[in-house]
Structure formats: structure tokens, C-alpha cells
Amino acid sequence: MSLLYFIAIPLLASFLTPFLKNYLRYISVAINALLLVLAYFIIENLPITENLSFDSPLAISFVLTKGSAFFMTLFIGISFLFSLYNITQNSRRDIFILTNMLLIGVIGLVLSGDIFNIYIFFE
């Protein structure tokens, strides 16, 4: 299983916002639960190093160690608890997009294997 799923799933779910306006709270809980399950199953194969390279000399490298796995599951768990809290509240729909972008950023920071990608996810 690729580490890219931890970034791609919340990013693609953010694009569903215009289509599923009434169910965003439940989709947020489902996505965070899915990420927690994926994190549980991927932790068994530590350490993981993944390089995604294109035609250019630059590559995106993700590294998952015990420390980064701890912080990744911590951030996903906090996001899961926040999405559970948002089910009971009448919050705005843009909260869904903002929390997904925040989750993408912190997971990308934790998984990045080089300084360039840390800068990209920090932005």
C-alpha cells in the first residue's frame, strides 16, 4: 500500500464538497476512520521508504518510521475526534475543506523525506 493514499484521500474528498453538501459531516468522519484503519494496517510494515519520481530529476520521497507513524496516527485521531464533534454542531461547510487541507499538510510534513517537500507541505 502506498503512503500517497494518506495525502490523496483527503485531497480528493475535498473536491466532493460541491456535490455532497448535506452529507459532509458524515463523509469527514468516514474519511478519518478510513485513514485510521489504513494507518493501523500500514504500521505493521515499518520502516517504509517510498520515492515517487517523474521525468525530472526531482522526486517526492515519503519516509514512515515509528516516530512519524506515531505523529501521523495522532493527527488523524485528532482530526477524527474533531469531525465527530462537528456532527453535533451546525458548522459551516468550509470547515470540511479546511480541516482536510490541514490534515494533508501535517501528514505531508510528517511523511516528507526531504527539505523541499517539507517546505511544500508547510506552505
Secondary structure, DSSP 4 states (H G I P E B T S, - for coil): --TTHHHHHHHHHHTTTTT-GGGHHHHHHHHHHHHHHHHHHHGGG-SEEEEEE-SSS-EEEEEE-HHHHHHHHHHHHHHHHHHHHHHHS---THHHHHHHHHHHHHHHHHHB-SHHHHHHHH-
